[in-house]
Each structure stands twice: as C-alpha cells, then as structure tokens.
Amino acid sequence: MPKKDEETQIQPPASSRATGEKYQRILDAAVAVFAEKGFHVARVADIASKAGVADGTVYLYFKNKEEILMSAINTAFDAFVNRARAELASIPSPPDKLRRLAHMHLSALGSNRNLAVVFQMELRQSARFLAPFSHEHMIEYLGLVREAIRQGQEQGFFRPDLNEKIAANCFFGALDEMVTSWVLASNEYPLEGTAEPVANVILHGLGK
C-alpha cells in the first residue's frame, strides 16, 4: 500500500483539484470501496486508506462521499463517451457503428468489475444520484445511438417506420441488462463475448 500523505491544510488550486495522479487514485479507490462495501456503508476513511492518503487529503478534493461517487461515475462515463465519439466518427456504416458501440460498452465494464458494480447497483440506489446522471450523461450516450439509427434509416439499412428514441432505449436496455446479469452471475465469463449476439438481435430487429 502506498505510504499515507501527511495531511496538509493548504488546498490545491481550484484548476488542479480535478486532475492529477492523486485525484484519480482517490476515485479508483472509491470505486473499489463502494463496490465492496456498498455506498451507504462505505466511509471516507475507507476510501482514504485504500488510496493510501490521509482522510484530510480526500476532503481537499471532495466535500463528501456523495461528491466522490458522482465524480467517479462522471469521470469514467466522460472518458467512455469521448472515446466512443472518436471511434464511431471513423466508422462509415451505421450497423457497424452500433456493433462497435455494443463492444465498447461491454468491454469497458467487463474489464472493470468494480466500476460495473457501482454503475449497475450503487448508482441506482437513489433517484438523487440517478436523475442528474440520466439528464447529463445518458442523453449523450443515447444521442450516439440515435444518430447511428437515423443514418441507418437514411441510408436504407434500417426500417424507416421505427421510432429512433424507442430503438435507442431498446439498444441501451439490452446491453445494460447483460451487464447486470454478468455482475450478479455466480460464474465468471467474458462480458464482451455477449456483445455480438446482442447486437445481432437488435440489428435484425432494426433491419428492413
């Protein structure tokens, strides 16, 4: 375990608080602690111990564990969406865009079980957490899906009579359920391995 920092009363500049190795270390530790203990049982002291810093150091970056949870989720989701936008922009085929997004979704959570547990279980424990996340981030994710569906309809890949919003929700919902099933499963298996079958079901339903 890294040696604990000596607690300091000097707060980092505002511009630097949300960056840096120590900030990310605290977020990673928080995800691990929330996944292991559950958000309501976990303490800031547990997070500090896991990160190898003093309790006071955590409070230099975050007001409370609620802010830590939302910062961890927002940071992970922002990184995913930015990567997805970049990758999908280079894929011309709308069906291939959706296939790639399905693989990215399941690969991102399948490679980090703690993060998957926090997303699937802890985030949904409270509407207070879920509502702002849905309004701020799910709109971005579903926007990527809806854009690919619109392109597919315009190019003749997908049925023109389908409601793109409903189709996008079905796409996300199918992948989301696969993650939940994986988190709750008693046996381990590669989550990304389910991406292609799920994509096939969705794309065959969208197809003309």
TORTIVO-551959 format. One record per atom (N, C-alpha, C, CB): x, y, z; atom name; residue in one letter. Coordinates in steps of 0.05 Angstrom, whole numbers, plus 5000, padded with zeros to 4 digits. Glycine has a CB too. Layout:
N
x:y:z:a:r
X:Y:Z:CA:A .
...
END
This chain:
208
x:y:z:a:r
5017:4976:5000:N:M .
5000:5000:5000:CA:M .
5018:5025:5000:C:M .
4981:5000:5025:CB:M .
5011:5045:4984:N:P .
5027:5069:4984:CA:P .
5028:5082:5011:C:P .
5016:5089:4963:CB:P .
5050:5095:5018:N:K .
5052:5109:5044:CA:K .
5032:5132:5045:C:K .
5080:5118:5048:CB:K .
5019:5135:5068:N:K .
4999:5156:5070:CA:K .
5012:5184:5070:C:K .
4983:5152:5096:CB:K .
4999:5203:5057:N:D .
5009:5230:5057:CA:D .
5006:5243:5084:C:D .
4994:5247:5036:CB:D .
5023:5261:5090:N:E .
5019:5277:5114:CA:E .
4997:5297:5107:C:E .
5045:5291:5124:CB:E .
4977:5300:5125:N:E .
4955:5317:5119:CA:E .
4964:5346:5119:C:E .
4933:5313:5140:CB:E .
4954:5362:5100:N:T .
4962:5390:5097:CA:T .
4937:5407:5097:C:T .
4978:5394:5072:CB:T .
4940:5431:5106:N:Q .
4918:5450:5107:CA:Q .
4917:5467:5082:C:Q .
4919:5467:5131:CB:Q .
4937:5464:5064:N:I .
4938:5480:5040:CA:I .
4922:5467:5018:C:I .
4967:5485:5031:CB:I .
4901:5480:5009:N:Q .
4884:5468:4989:CA:Q .
4895:5472:4961:C:Q .
4855:5479:4991:CB:Q .
4894:5452:4943:N:P .
4904:5455:4916:CA:P .
4889:5477:4902:C:P .
4903:5429:4901:CB:P .
4902:5490:4882:N:P .
4887:5510:4866:CA:P .
4863:5497:4854:C:P .
4905:5521:4844:CB:P .
4841:5513:4851:N:A .
4816:5502:4840:CA:A .
4820:5489:4813:C:A .
4795:5524:4838:CB:A .
4837:5500:4797:N:S .
4841:5489:4770:CA:S .
4854:5462:4769:C:S .
4857:5508:4753:CB:S .
4867:5455:4792:N:S .
4882:5430:4792:CA:S .
4869:5408:4809:C:S .
4910:5435:4802:CB:S .
4847:5415:4822:N:R .
4835:5395:4840:CA:R .
4824:5371:4826:C:R .
4813:5408:4856:CB:R .
4814:5375:4802:N:A .
4801:5352:4787:CA:A .
4820:5339:4768:C:A .
4777:5362:4772:CB:A .
4846:5342:4773:N:T .
4866:5329:4756:CA:T .
4888:5317:4773:C:T .
4878:5349:4735:CB:T .
4905:5302:4761:N:G .
4928:5292:4775:CA:G .
4926:5264:4784:C:G .
4934:5310:4798:CB:G .
4949:5252:4790:N:E .
4950:5224:4798:CA:E .
4936:5218:4824:C:E .
4979:5215:4800:CB:E .
4939:5237:4844:N:K .
4927:5232:4870:CA:K .
4896:5233:4868:C:K .
4937:5253:4890:CB:K .
4886:5252:4853:N:Y .
4857:5254:4849:CA:Y .
4846:5228:4837:C:Y .
4850:5278:4830:CB:Y .
4859:5218:4816:N:Q .
4850:5194:4803:CA:Q .
4853:5170:4821:C:Q .
4865:5189:4777:CB:Q .
4874:5170:4838:N:R .
4878:5148:4857:CA:R .
4855:5147:4877:C:R .
4904:5151:4871:CB:R .
4845:5170:4886:N:I .
4823:5171:4904:CA:I .
4798:5161:4891:C:I .
4819:5199:4915:CB:I .
4793:5169:4865:N:L .
4770:5159:4851:CA:L .
4770:5129:4847:C:L .
4767:5173:4824:CB:L .
4793:5118:4840:N:D .
4796:5089:4836:CA:D .
4791:5074:4862:C:D .
4824:5082:4825:CB:D .
4802:5085:4884:N:A .
4798:5073:4910:CA:A .
4768:5074:4918:C:A .
4815:5087:4931:CB:A .
4755:5096:4912:N:A .
4727:5099:4918:CA:A .
4710:5078:4904:C:A .
4717:5127:4912:CB:A .
4716:5074:4878:N:V .
4701:5054:4863:CA:V .
4704:5027:4875:C:V .
4710:5054:4834:CB:V .
4729:5020:4883:N:A .
4734:4994:4895:CA:A .
4719:4991:4922:C:A .
4764:4990:4899:CB:A .
4720:5012:4938:N:V .
4707:5011:4965:CA:V .
4677:5010:4962:C:V .
4715:5035:4981:CB:V .
4665:5026:4944:N:F .
4636:5026:4940:CA:F .
4627:4999:4930:C:F .
4628:5048:4921:CB:F .
4643:4987:4912:N:A .
4635:4961:4901:CA:A .
4636:4939:4923:C:A .
4654:4953:4878:CB:A .
4656:4941:4941:N:E .
4660:4921:4961:CA:E .
4640:4924:4985:C:E .
4688:4922:4972:CB:E .
4637:4948:4994:N:K .
4621:4953:5019:CA:K .
4593:4963:5014:C:K .
4636:4972:5036:CB:K .
4589:4975:4990:N:G .
4564:4989:4985:CA:G .
4567:5019:4993:C:G .
4540:4976:5000:CB:G .
4553:5036:4978:N:F .
4557:5065:4983:CA:F .
4550:5073:5011:C:F .
4540:5080:4963:CB:F .
4527:5064:5021:N:H .
4517:5073:5047:CA:H .
4534:5063:5070:C:H .
4489:5064:5051:CB:H .
4547:5041:5068:N:V .
4564:5030:5089:CA:V .
4593:5042:5088:C:V .
4565:5000:5088:CB:V .
4602:5047:5064:N:A .
4629:5057:5060:CA:A .
4633:5084:5074:C:A .
4635:5060:5030:CB:A .
4658:5088:5084:N:R .
4665:5113:5097:CA:R .
4688:5126:5081:C:R .
4673:5108:5126:CB:R .
4689:5153:5084:N:V .
4712:5167:5071:CA:V .
4738:5156:5081:C:V .
4709:5198:5077:CB:V .
4739:5148:5107:N:A .
4764:5137:5118:CA:A .
4772:5111:5103:C:A .
4761:5131:5147:CB:A .
4752:5095:5094:N:D .
4758:5071:5079:CA:D .
4770:5078:5052:C:D .
4732:5054:5075:CB:D .
4760:5099:5040:N:I .
4770:5107:5014:CA:I .
4798:5118:5017:C:I .
4752:5129:5001:CB:I .
4803:5134:5037:N:A .
4829:5145:5042:CA:A .
4850:5123:5046:C:A .
4829:5164:5066:CB:A .
4842:5103:5062:N:S .
4860:5081:5068:CA:S .
4867:5065:5042:C:S .
4848:5062:5089:CB:S .
4846:5061:5026:N:K .
4850:5046:5001:CA:K .
4868:5061:4982:C:K .
4823:5040:4987:CB:K .
4865:5088:4982:N:A .
4881:5105:4964:CA:A .
4909:5111:4975:C:A .
4867:5131:4959:CB:A .
4913:5104:5001:N:G .
4939:5110:5012:CA:G .
4944:5139:5019:C:G .
4961:5100:4994:CB:G .
4923:5153:5026:N:V .
4925:5181:5033:CA:V .
4912:5186:5060:C:V .
4913:5200:5011:CB:V .
4917:5209:5072:N:A .
4904:5216:5097:CA:A .
4875:5223:5092:C:A .
4919:5239:5111:CB:A .
4858:5220:5112:N:D .
4830:5227:5109:CA:D .
4827:5256:5100:C:D .
4814:5222:5135:CB:D .
4842:5274:5112:N:G .
4840:5302:5106:CA:G .
4847:5308:5077:C:G .
4858:5318:5123:CB:G .
4864:5292:5065:N:T .
4871:5296:5037:CA:T .
4847:5292:5019:C:T .
4894:5277:5029:CB:T .
4830:5272:5025:N:V .
4806:5268:5009:CA:V .
4789:5292:5009:C:V .
4791:5243:5020:CB:V .
4787:5305:5033:N:Y .
4769:5329:5035:CA:Y .
4781:5353:5021:C:Y .
4764:5335:5064:CB:Y .
4806:5352:5014:N:L .
4817:5374:4997:CA:L .
4805:5374:4969:C:L .
4848:5372:4996:CB:L .
4797:5350:4961:N:Y .
4786:5347:4934:CA:Y .
4756:5344:4933:C:Y .
4798:5322:4921:CB:Y .
4744:5333:4954:N:F .
4715:5328:4954:CA:F .
4702:5336:4980:C:F .
4710:5298:4949:CB:F .
4677:5346:4978:N:K .
4663:5354:5002:CA:K .
4653:5330:5019:C:K .
4638:5371:4994:CB:K .
4645:5309:5006:N:N .
4634:5286:5020:CA:N .
4635:5262:5001:C:N .
4605:5292:5030:CB:N .
4625:5239:5011:N:K .
4627:5215:4995:CA:K .
4607:5215:4972:C:K .
4622:5190:5012:CB:K .
4585:5231:4974:N:E .
4566:5234:4952:CA:E .
4580:5247:4928:C:E .
4542:5251:4961:CB:E .
4596:5267:4934:N:E .
4611:5280:4912:CA:E .
4632:5262:4900:C:E .
4624:5306:4922:CB:E .
4644:5245:4917:N:I .
4663:5226:4907:CA:I .
4650:5206:4888:C:I .
4677:5210:4931:CB:I .
4627:5196:4896:N:L .
4613:5177:4879:CA:L .
4606:5189:4852:C:L .
4587:5167:4892:CB:L .
4595:5213:4852:N:M .
4587:5225:4826:CA:M .
4611:5233:4810:C:M .
4570:5250:4831:CB:M .
4633:5241:4822:N:S .
4657:5248:4808:CA:S .
4669:5223:4795:C:S .
4678:5261:4826:CB:S .
4669:5200:4809:N:A .
4680:5175:4798:CA:A .
4663:5166:4774:C:A .
4680:5153:4819:CB:A .
4637:5168:4777:N:I .
4620:5159:4755:CA:I .
4622:5178:4731:C:I .
4590:5158:4765:CB:I .
4621:5204:4736:N:N .
4623:5224:4715:CA:N .
4649:5222:4700:C:N .
4619:5252:4726:CB:N .
4671:5218:4715:N:T .
4697:5216:4702:CA:T .
4699:5192:4684:C:T .
4720:5215:4723:CB:T .
4689:5169:4693:N:A .
4690:5144:4677:CA:A .
4672:5147:4653:C:A .
4682:5120:4694:CB:A .
4648:5158:4657:N:F .
4630:5160:4634:CA:F .
4639:5180:4613:C:F .
4602:5168:4645:CB:F .
4650:5203:4622:N:D .
4660:5222:4603:CA:D .
4682:5211:4586:C:D .
4670:5247:4618:CB:D .
4700:5195:4599:N:A .
4722:5183:4584:CA:A .
4711:5163:4563:C:A .
4742:5168:4603:CB:A .
4691:5148:4571:N:F .
4679:5129:4553:CA:F .
4665:5143:4529:C:F .
4658:5111:4567:CB:F .
4649:5163:4534:N:V .
4635:5177:4513:CA:V .
4655:5190:4493:C:V .
4615:5198:4524:CB:V .
4675:5203:4504:N:N .
4695:5216:4487:CA:N .
4709:5195:4469:C:N .
4716:5231:4503:CB:N .
4716:5172:4480:N:R .
4728:5151:4464:CA:R .
4708:5140:4443:C:R .
4738:5128:4482:CB:R .
4683:5137:4451:N:A .
4663:5127:4433:CA:A .
4659:5146:4410:C:A .
4637:5122:4447:CB:A .
4657:5172:4415:N:R .
4653:5192:4394:CA:R .
4676:5190:4373:C:R .
4651:5220:4406:CB:R .
4700:5188:4383:N:A .
4723:5187:4366:CA:A .
4723:5162:4348:C:A .
4749:5189:4382:CB:A .
4717:5140:4360:N:E .
4717:5115:4345:CA:E .
4694:5113:4325:C:E .
4716:5091:4364:CB:E .
4670:5121:4333:N:L .
4647:5119:4316:CA:L .
4649:5139:4292:C:L .
4621:5125:4331:CB:L .
4663:5161:4296:N:A .
4667:5180:4274:CA:A .
4682:5169:4251:C:A .
4681:5205:4285:CB:A .
4698:5148:4256:N:S .
4715:5136:4235:CA:S .
4702:5112:4222:C:S .
4742:5128:4246:CB:S .
4677:5105:4231:N:I .
4663:5082:4220:CA:I .
4640:5091:4202:C:I .
4652:5064:4243:CB:I .
4641:5086:4177:N:P .
4621:5096:4158:CA:P .
4594:5082:4160:C:P .
4631:5095:4130:CB:P .
4594:5056:4166:N:S .
4569:5040:4165:CA:S .
4554:5043:4191:C:S .
4576:5011:4160:CB:S .
4528:5052:4190:N:P .
4512:5054:4215:CA:P .
4509:5028:4230:C:P .
4484:5064:4208:CB:P .
4505:5005:4217:N:P .
4504:4980:4233:CA:P .
4530:4974:4247:C:P .
4497:4956:4215:CB:P .
4553:4980:4233:N:D .
4579:4975:4246:CA:D .
4583:4995:4269:C:D .
4601:4978:4225:CB:D .
4572:5019:4267:N:K .
4574:5037:4290:CA:K .
4561:5025:4315:C:K .
4561:5064:4283:CB:K .
4537:5014:4311:N:L .
4523:5002:4334:CA:L .
4537:4978:4344:C:L .
4495:4996:4326:CB:L .
4548:4961:4326:N:R .
4563:4938:4335:CA:R .
4587:4947:4352:C:R .
4572:4921:4311:CB:R .
4601:4967:4342:N:R .
4625:4976:4356:CA:R .
4618:4988:4383:C:R .
4640:4997:4339:CB:R .
4596:5003:4385:N:L .
4587:5014:4410:CA:L .
4580:4992:4430:C:L .
4564:5033:4405:CB:L .
4567:4971:4420:N:A .
4560:4949:4438:CA:A .
4585:4936:4450:C:A .
4543:4928:4423:CB:A .
4605:4932:4433:N:H .
4630:4920:4442:CA:H .
4644:4939:4462:C:H .
4649:4914:4419:CB:H .
4644:4965:4456:N:M .
4657:4984:4474:CA:M .
4643:4985:4502:C:M .
4658:5012:4462:CB:M .
4617:4985:4501:N:H .
4601:4986:4526:CA:H .
4608:4962:4544:C:H .
4571:4986:4519:CB:H .
4606:4938:4532:N:L .
4610:4914:4548:CA:L .
4640:4910:4555:C:L .
4600:4890:4534:CB:L .
4658:4919:4538:N:S .
4686:4916:4543:CA:S .
4694:4935:4566:C:S .
4703:4922:4518:CB:S .
4684:4959:4566:N:A .
4691:4979:4587:CA:A .
4683:4969:4615:C:A .
4678:5006:4581:CB:A .
4659:4958:4617:N:L .
4650:4949:4643:CA:L .
4660:4921:4649:C:L .
4620:4950:4645:CB:L .
4663:4904:4629:N:G .
4673:4877:4633:CA:G .
4702:4876:4641:C:G .
4670:4861:4607:CB:G .
4717:4898:4636:N:S .
4745:4899:4644:CA:S .
4749:4911:4671:C:S .
4762:4914:4623:CB:S .
4728:4921:4683:N:N .
4729:4934:4709:CA:N .
4704:4927:4725:C:N .
4732:4965:4706:CB:N .
4705:4904:4738:N:R .
4682:4894:4753:CA:R .
4672:4914:4774:C:R .
4688:4867:4765:CB:R .
4691:4926:4788:N:N .
4683:4945:4809:CA:N .
4667:4968:4798:C:N .
4708:4956:4823:CB:N .
4676:4978:4775:N:L .
4661:5000:4762:CA:L .
4633:4991:4753:C:L .
4677:5011:4738:CB:L .
4632:4966:4743:N:A .
4606:4955:4735:CA:A .
4587:4953:4758:C:A .
4610:4927:4722:CB:A .
4597:4944:4781:N:V .
4580:4941:4805:CA:V .
4570:4969:4813:C:V .
4596:4928:4828:CB:V .
4587:4989:4813:N:V .
4579:5016:4821:CA:V .
4558:5027:4802:C:V .
4603:5034:4822:CB:V .
4562:5023:4776:N:F .
4543:5033:4756:CA:F .
4516:5018:4759:C:F .
4554:5029:4728:CB:F .
4517:4992:4761:N:Q .
4492:4976:4760:CA:Q .
4478:4976:4786:C:Q .
4499:4948:4751:CB:Q .
4492:4978:4808:N:M .
4479:4975:4835:CA:M .
4478:5000:4851:C:M .
4494:4954:4850:CB:M .
4502:5012:4856:N:E .
4503:5035:4874:CA:E .
4490:5060:4862:C:E .
4531:5041:4882:CB:E .
4495:5065:4837:N:L .
4483:5089:4824:CA:L .
4453:5089:4825:C:L .
4492:5092:4795:CB:L .
4441:5065:4824:N:R .
4412:5063:4821:CA:R .
4398:5060:4848:C:R .
4405:5039:4805:CB:R .
4414:5062:4870:N:Q .
4402:5061:4896:CA:Q .
4385:5086:4903:C:Q .
4423:5056:4917:CB:Q .
4392:5108:4890:N:S .
4379:5133:4897:CA:S .
4372:5149:4872:C:S .
4397:5149:4915:CB:S .
4348:5159:4871:N:A .
4340:5176:4848:CA:A .
4356:5202:4849:C:A .
4309:5182:4850:CB:A .
4365:5209:4872:N:R .
4381:5234:4875:CA:R .
4407:5232:4859:C:R .
4388:5239:4905:CB:R .
4418:5208:4857:N:F .
4442:5204:4841:CA:F .
4435:5198:4812:C:F .
4459:5181:4852:CB:F .
4415:5182:4808:N:L .
4408:5172:4781:CA:L .
4397:5194:4764:C:L .
4389:5149:4783:CB:L .
4380:5212:4775:N:A .
4367:5232:4759:CA:A .
4387:5251:4745:C:A .
4349:5249:4776:CB:A .
4407:5263:4760:N:P .
4426:5280:4746:CA:P .
4443:5266:4726:C:P .
4443:5294:4766:CB:P .
4450:5241:4733:N:F .
4467:5225:4714:CA:F .
4451:5220:4688:C:F .
4475:5198:4727:CB:F .
4426:5213:4691:N:S .
4410:5208:4667:CA:S .
4407:5233:4650:C:S .
4382:5198:4675:CB:S .
4402:5256:4663:N:H .
4398:5281:4648:CA:H .
4424:5290:4635:C:H .
4387:5302:4667:CB:H .
4446:5287:4649:N:E .
4471:5298:4639:CA:E .
4486:5279:4620:C:E .
4489:5305:4662:CB:E .
4485:5253:4625:N:H .
4502:5234:4611:CA:H .
4487:5214:4593:C:H .
4518:5219:4631:CB:H .
4465:5203:4603:N:M .
4451:5184:4586:CA:M .
4441:5197:4560:C:M .
4427:5173:4601:CB:M .
4435:5223:4561:N:I .
4427:5237:4536:CA:I .
4449:5236:4516:C:I .
4420:5266:4543:CB:I .
4474:5238:4525:N:E .
4497:5237:4507:CA:E .
4500:5209:4495:C:E .
4523:5244:4521:CB:E .
4498:5189:4511:N:Y .
4500:5161:4502:CA:Y .
4478:5155:4482:C:Y .
4500:5141:4525:CB:Y .
4454:5160:4490:N:L .
4431:5154:4472:CA:L .
4432:5171:4447:C:L .
4405:5159:4487:CB:L .
4444:5195:4449:N:G .
4448:5211:4425:CA:G .
4465:5198:4404:C:G .
4459:5238:4432:CB:G .
4486:5184:4413:N:L .
4504:5170:4394:CA:L .
4488:5147:4381:C:L .
4528:5158:4409:CB:L .
4472:5133:4396:N:V .
4456:5111:4385:CA:V .
4435:5122:4365:C:V .
4442:5095:4408:CB:V .
4421:5143:4373:N:R .
4400:5154:4356:CA:R .
4412:5165:4330:C:R .
4385:5176:4371:CB:R .
4435:5176:4331:N:E .
4448:5187:4307:CA:E .
4454:5164:4288:C:E .
4474:5202:4314:CB:E .
4465:5142:4298:N:A .
4471:5119:4281:CA:A .
4445:5107:4269:C:A .
4486:5097:4297:CB:A .
4424:5107:4285:N:I .
4398:5096:4275:CA:I .
4387:5114:4253:C:I .
4378:5094:4298:CB:I .
4388:5141:4257:N:R .
4379:5159:4237:CA:R .
4395:5156:4211:C:R .
4381:5188:4246:CB:R .
4421:5153:4213:N:Q .
4438:5149:4190:CA:Q .
4430:5123:4176:C:Q .
4467:5149:4197:CB:Q .
4425:5103:4192:N:G .
4418:5077:4180:CA:G .
4391:5078:4166:C:G .
4417:5056:4202:CB:G .
4373:5093:4176:N:Q .
4347:5096:4163:CA:Q .
4350:5112:4137:C:Q .
4327:5110:4182:CB:Q .
4366:5133:4138:N:E .
4370:5150:4114:CA:E .
4384:5134:4092:C:E .
4386:5175:4121:CB:E .
4402:5116:4100:N:Q .
4418:5101:4080:CA:Q .
4405:5075:4072:C:Q .
4445:5096:4091:CB:Q .
4382:5069:4084:N:G .
4367:5045:4076:CA:G .
4374:5020:4090:C:G .
4370:5041:4048:CB:G .
4390:5022:4112:N:F .
4398:4998:4127:CA:F .
4375:4990:4146:C:F .
4423:5003:4143:CB:F .
4362:5010:4158:N:F .
4342:5005:4179:CA:F .
4314:5013:4170:C:F .
4350:5020:4204:CB:F .
4295:5001:4182:N:R .
4267:5006:4175:CA:R .
4260:5036:4181:C:R .
4248:4988:4190:CB:R .
4248:5049:4162:N:P .
4242:5078:4166:CA:P .
4218:5083:4185:C:P .
4235:5091:4140:CB:P .
4203:5062:4191:N:D .
4179:5066:4208:CA:D .
4186:5064:4238:C:D .
4158:5045:4201:CB:D .
4211:5057:4244:N:L .
4218:5055:4273:CA:L .
4222:5082:4286:C:L .
4243:5037:4275:CB:L .
4213:5084:4311:N:N .
4218:5108:4327:CA:N .
4247:5106:4337:C:N .
4197:5110:4350:CB:N .
4263:5125:4330:N:E .
4292:5123:4337:CA:E .
4296:5125:4367:C:E .
4307:5146:4323:CB:E .
4280:5140:4381:N:K .
4283:5142:4410:CA:K .
4277:5115:4424:C:K .
4264:5164:4422:CB:K .
4256:5102:4416:N:I .
4249:5076:4427:CA:I .
4270:5055:4420:C:I .
4221:5067:4417:CB:I .
4280:5056:4395:N:A .
4300:5037:4386:CA:A .
4326:5041:4402:C:A .
4306:5040:4356:CB:A .
4333:5067:4407:N:A .
4358:5072:4422:CA:A .
4355:5063:4451:C:A .
4364:5103:4422:CB:A .
4332:5066:4463:N:N .
4328:5057:4490:CA:N .
4329:5026:4491:C:N .
4301:5066:4501:CB:N .
4318:5013:4471:N:C .
4320:4983:4470:CA:C .
4349:4974:4467:C:C .
4303:4973:4446:CB:C .
4364:4988:4451:N:F .
4393:4982:4448:CA:F .
4408:4984:4474:C:F .
4406:5001:4427:CB:F .
4405:5007:4488:N:F .
4418:5010:4513:CA:F .
4408:4990:4534:C:F .
4414:5039:4524:CB:F .
4381:4986:4535:N:G .
4369:4969:4554:CA:G .
4379:4940:4552:C:G .
4340:4969:4552:CB:G .
4383:4931:4527:N:A .
4393:4903:4524:CA:A .
4421:4900:4534:C:A .
4392:4896:4494:CB:A .
4438:4920:4528:N:L .
4466:4919:4538:CA:L .
4467:4922:4568:C:L .
4483:4940:4524:CB:L .
4451:4940:4578:N:D .
4450:4945:4607:CA:D .
4442:4919:4622:C:D .
4431:4968:4613:CB:D .
4423:4905:4611:N:E .
4414:4880:4625:CA:E .
4436:4859:4624:C:E .
4389:4870:4611:CB:E .
4451:4858:4602:N:M .
4473:4839:4601:CA:M .
4494:4845:4623:C:M .
4486:4840:4573:CB:M .
4499:4871:4628:N:V .
4519:4879:4648:CA:V .
4508:4870:4676:C:V .
4524:4909:4648:CB:V .
4483:4876:4681:N:T .
4471:4868:4707:CA:T .
4472:4838:4711:C:T .
4442:4878:4709:CB:T .
4465:4823:4691:N:S .
4466:4794:4693:CA:S .
4494:4784:4698:C:S .
4455:4781:4667:CB:S .
4514:4797:4686:N:W .
4542:4789:4690:CA:W .
4551:4795:4718:C:W .
4560:4804:4670:CB:W .
4543:4819:4728:N:V .
4550:4826:4756:CA:V .
4539:4807:4776:C:V .
4541:4855:4762:CB:V .
4514:4798:4771:N:L .
4500:4780:4790:CA:L .
4506:4751:4786:C:L .
4471:4785:4788:CB:L .
4519:4744:4764:N:A .
4524:4716:4758:CA:A .
4543:4703:4778:C:A .
4536:4713:4730:CB:A .
4538:4677:4784:N:S .
4555:4663:4802:CA:S .
4580:4652:4789:C:S .
4539:4640:4815:CB:S .
4579:4650:4762:N:N .
4602:4640:4747:CA:N .
4613:4663:4730:C:N .
4595:4616:4730:CB:N .
4640:4663:4727:N:E .
4653:4684:4712:CA:E .
4653:4677:4682:C:E .
4681:4689:4722:CB:E .
4648:4697:4665:N:Y .
4650:4694:4636:CA:Y .
4657:4721:4624:C:Y .
4624:4682:4624:CB:Y .
4668:4722:4601:N:P .
4676:4748:4589:CA:P .
4651:4763:4580:C:P .
4694:4743:4565:CB:P .
4646:4786:4592:N:L .
4623:4802:4586:CA:L .
4622:4811:4557:C:L .
4621:4827:4604:CB:L .
4645:4819:4546:N:E .
4645:4829:4518:CA:E .
4637:4807:4499:C:E .
4673:4839:4511:CB:E .
4639:4782:4507:N:G .
4631:4760:4489:CA:G .
4601:4760:4483:C:G .
4638:4734:4501:CB:G .
4586:4774:4499:N:T .
4557:4776:4493:CA:T .
4549:4799:4475:C:T .
4542:4779:4520:CB:T .
4569:4815:4467:N:A .
4563:4839:4451:CA:A .
4552:4832:4423:C:A .
4588:4856:4448:CB:A .
4565:4813:4410:N:E .
4557:4806:4383:CA:E .
4529:4794:4382:C:E .
4577:4786:4371:CB:E .
4522:4774:4400:N:P .
4495:4764:4399:CA:P .
4474:4785:4405:C:P .
4492:4742:4420:CB:P .
4479:4803:4424:N:V .
4460:4825:4430:CA:V .
4457:4843:4406:C:V .
4469:4840:4455:CB:V .
4480:4850:4394:N:A .
4479:4868:4370:CA:A .
4464:4855:4348:C:A .
4508:4875:4361:CB:A .
4467:4829:4344:N:N .
4452:4815:4323:CA:N .
4422:4816:4327:C:N .
4461:4786:4321:CB:N .
4414:4812:4352:N:V .
4385:4813:4358:CA:V .
4374:4841:4352:C:V .
4380:4806:4388:CB:V .
4388:4862:4361:N:I .
4379:4889:4357:CA:I .
4379:4897:4327:C:I .
4397:4909:4373:CB:I .
4401:4890:4314:N:L .
4404:4898:4286:CA:L .
4384:4883:4268:C:L .
4432:4894:4276:CB:L .
4378:4858:4274:N:H .
4358:4844:4258:CA:H .
4330:4856:4263:C:H .
4358:4814:4266:CB:H .
4325:4866:4286:N:G .
4300:4880:4291:CA:G .
4298:4906:4277:C:G .
4296:4883:4321:CB:G .
4321:4920:4274:N:L .
4322:4945:4261:CA:L .
4321:4942:4231:C:L .
4346:4961:4269:CB:L .
4332:4920:4221:N:G .
4336:4916:4192:CA:G .
4310:4916:4176:C:G .
4349:4891:4187:CB:G .
4313:4924:4151:N:K .
4290:4925:4133:CA:K .
4282:4897:4125:C:K .
4296:4943:4109:CB:K .
END
